[in-house]
């Protein structure tokens, strides 16, 4: 999985590309652990081809840590395959979800 | 009833992999490919992509669980995935020698921000049937889904 980073307003935008599963989720956790706890982030999921519950669990764990740090994690541009995992597990209730990155970074 | 369904199914593909998370994508992509070939023949609803994603996701979950619950004393442990079918239903069995487990699972309490515990719950929601047997120290988790009747998860 490739992770690229940029900043918009006060948010760090992380664009993920590839597969987010048990094999790659540790890479995402490590990357985000390198950012300040109080840094709010937007995760752009447009180019995530596949996400399973290990990928979901990584994002949920990040959401929990951001909550305790009074920061936020927002998700943007989920495709239908990714959205399905969030819907079945009800995990969408834990995140602010946006159709585009700019709107996420402005809200 | 579930055993009868499985009994009359014809084997299609058998894949054996080392119990290592590096190989989870091989397992899930193979499941997607097998489901796509089967769905091209069996699907009447035209919802091939949804059928394939259900198998891709379910096998990813099952293989990951199998690796995570492997005995540390068995570093060379293998996991076998066996696909079989009849005219309308595709089945996949995940076979390993892990300790016995309870295949029934409830939805995790999402409000507690759980990082795990979703896998079997997802499989149950994506598949039509999920059955578990243990014999002679071997676990077999079998999932089936009809290609001709698509269920919304």
Interface residues (C-beta under 8 A of the other chain):
Chain A: X19 X21 X22 X23 X50 X52 X53 X54 X56 X57 X58 X60 X61 X63 X64 X67 X81 X84 X85 X87 X88 X89 X90 X91 X93 X94
Chain B: X21 X22 X24 X25 X28 X53 X56 X57 X60 X61 X64 X67 X68 X107 X108 X110 X111 X113 X114 X115 X116 X118 X119 X121 X122 X125 X126 X153
